[in-house]
Amino acid sequence: MTTIDIGISETNRLKIAEGLKALLADSYTLYLQTHNFHWNVTGPQFRELHLMFEEQYTELATAVDDIAERIRTLDVAAPGTYKEFVKLSSIKEVDGVPKAAEMVDLLTKGHEQVVKTSRDVLKLAQAGDDESTAALVSDRMRIHEKTSWMLRATRK
């Protein structure tokens, strides 16, 4: 294989990839949490939340692939184990099965955390003149901001 030469310095590529690894870990952890809640939600809002959570974890499944592939495009190995994700993620795992309202609150906080992680990666991408990563991360921010708004709206 030839050396990568896409107009981003090696130092910037590595910094951006490290940021993307954290974003991947947050996104994958949120995916697992959302899927778990989809399976286990109960109560008066069951159908609405069950379907909403399915939409969200389906979207996140595509997102983790996009993020991992961007890391690979930068010529860095993407993390792919629970052990690595636990170390890298800002979102903590949940023990047991919370009530539906707590599920919504936890997912809202999770999506808001992904927005914050995205903001950090966006700064790295902008500083490294990496428009492709900036576009990907901007799209992720928009999706997670909208999702957290929709989750919050179910609690009013």
Protein Blocks (a to p, Z undefined) as FASTA:
>chain_A
ZZddehpafklmmmmmmmmmmmmmmmmmmmmmmmmmmmmggcjklmmmmmmmmmmmmmmm
mmmmmmmmmmmmnopacdfbfklmmmmpmbdcdehjddfklmmmmmmmmmmmmmmmmmmm
mmmmmmnopaklmmmmmmmmmmmmmmmmmmmmmmZZ
